[in-house]
């Protein structure tokens, strides 16, 4: 198979970019299986062969009859092993692509497609935008979803939505669609070729292709696509900035103890911004993207190159250590225009884990350098904020009146829901296969499933879905939880540490008293009395009256549609 890539200008002239070929037997070694084939491109100049990238093709190799009709490919009926039919399964998507999209771009601003995949009502993953990709785009991300086996076998769906996302984060819908998982996944523990057709208000609007693999969660660990990122889409990453603070309390709080807290950004200072106006001064504003949250300041008219945004109210309650460790905040500074599109002045990204050294300190300043599209410095941005641990937030916030009111609602009892558990700073072990047992007041006991760290990135026990019946007496008698956290050693469970927590620990949390998600923290102690780590449970307490209201909840017919 030969492949030639040509650049066609707006005026119709064509320039050869690269040429390549490959043997079909190498590209498609098996029949009736979706294969991603690669053709390397090159061109010759001065008797030298210069590499010019590659082309990826996804397709089937199959027989045809004498009339060149492709016979129907028999579909396998998905068979999930009996040992996995009651477990949580891992669904991995790779080689994400979109094709034949309606192109809403123009000469000055091309279409920048972004793909959003979701499984069920909660799990949603989003790719980076592909700058000026137009109607077709290939994404480098690999996504991992968790699905219950019963959901796969019944009416569970995979949904896709494609949007045109500009560099300010604004999204314009292009198309959306969904399919039943059981209709597109036919092989367990093997790649499946998945297509989702998209529609918009006017009709068909392209389609999404990807390779999906369904397997037992213990046997899956997502590997990143070995596809190069489009460098034009990358936001320049910031080297570790030299953070300063107005009040120095360093040493009073050990950063290793931080699990949950509150992040506030209260002020943004811009300095030495490059002027991008044709005439006059910049009208700058700032956009912050951090994990699932977004914040945008108002523009300052004729602000010029040096501006200060003082009324910033970017607050993240209950921000976890995982977000600080693994997410980066993206900062974009732009110039507002009334008669043409806003113009980006510069952008950058940075991990906020630098705040660990300044927990509880006031007016912590994070200096950042922003860069333009040519990756040249275009100014400076200083983020001013504070990171406060949950222990500090809970001090003197709950009154005795609030506790009395809370207890009065538990005369008829209620439930405590265990949602998830996250382990931190565990003592080192040879085998990272973890489990735990949890006891409450000698009345209730729960044994977790095993968590194999070779298949997941973080020690998180998710989807616990455990409910404990509780009443007012449990609070008044100071009933306790006892946790034993273990790891597997020579096919036996070996204790890492134990911890005990009173249910009244929840009295220190306003969220718990308001029947919102709150946290129970266990400090683990090993056999020799040494610290062995920490486990934080996300829980929710609901009284019987609220439970009745939840069970009687009805939705309008138009919403159900």
C-alpha angles and dihedrals in degrees: 000000000000125000130190125185118204131186113221117196125216089259094054101257115138131215124188111239102179147329133214144160139193139185114263090222089060094043096048110026095165137047124241095007127116106247131185106218126194130211117189115220128214142153134209124242126169090349090305127115113225122195114237104181128267145270124235121209127188118199152118130263108214144150124266130200127239091278092053091250114151109231120231110272109231112240121221118230107238111252117192114197113253091241090061101042093093096037137086111264129210118233115194124191123197138167093034114195140172124203142185094012119168103257113232094175130105140199093279099040120024124205113273106199121203123187124217118193122188136181114197123339097301113036112079129161128188131198126218114265118263106229115231091345092139117189099353131043141168118210127207099209126111116205130200122202130183116224132179112238091232089056091054094050095046128034104324113142139200112218128196130192127181121201136179103240120191125205090265092060096253112147129208116189116242102173145320139201144156141206136197110260092226090055095058105027109072104152126060117220091003132095117269125199107233128192125184117189115218130215136183133187091288097048136262114020106178132282144263125234129191144145113252127192124191117197144144108290092236091060098047130085116162116238119203117250112262090227123120118249118240100253091209089066097050117105108220110256120230122236113236103293123224100250120203133187135204095222118039116214095148112155096027093093123040108223090213088069094058114110106141133010148127127287119202128182106191105167139025122198122194121196135183095000115182110247109242097173118114088221131001128012135318119272093208131192133170131229121198122197116186120167104299097347130089131187130183128189125215116260118258108224113232089354091149123191100328120050139152126211104202104170097062114149105184104151129169112189116202095011109178132220090245091063092049091047101045109024128074126210113233116212121196126181117196140175116237117227127188100200101034139026118297113262125225115235096187147313142204141169133224141175113247091211084101085081091071090085091054105042112157093010121131125240097004107191122211111191115206135180116221125210134207127228090280089055093246122137111267103173146308133277126195118199113204119198150111139251114210124186118231092245090063093045092054095054113112093348100108118066127204089244090059091051092049091050090049093050093048089062090057097062087105093040130238143195139280112213121207107209108170143336129219124192123211135192095356119188110263116268135183095233119038098209106123137189137161142203121213126197128189122199090325088283102089133036133183129189115198126219118254118274114210110203091202088073101041136046101222135034094248123145100202133184094027091159093185122154124198122195109230137173140187092274091063089061096042093048091047094238114198142215119224118202128194114189117196144174130212115257122174091343090306130100114249120195118244096180149320132232138182128203131179118230087232088072083086090065088077091063122079089196091059093049089050091052093250128130111291137168137254112197123202120194106208121221121195129222093273095047095259123136109267103181140278135275122200119198121200107219141167129205118210125181122223094257092055090046090055090051091050092051091049094049113132128185128215115262092240090055092052089053 
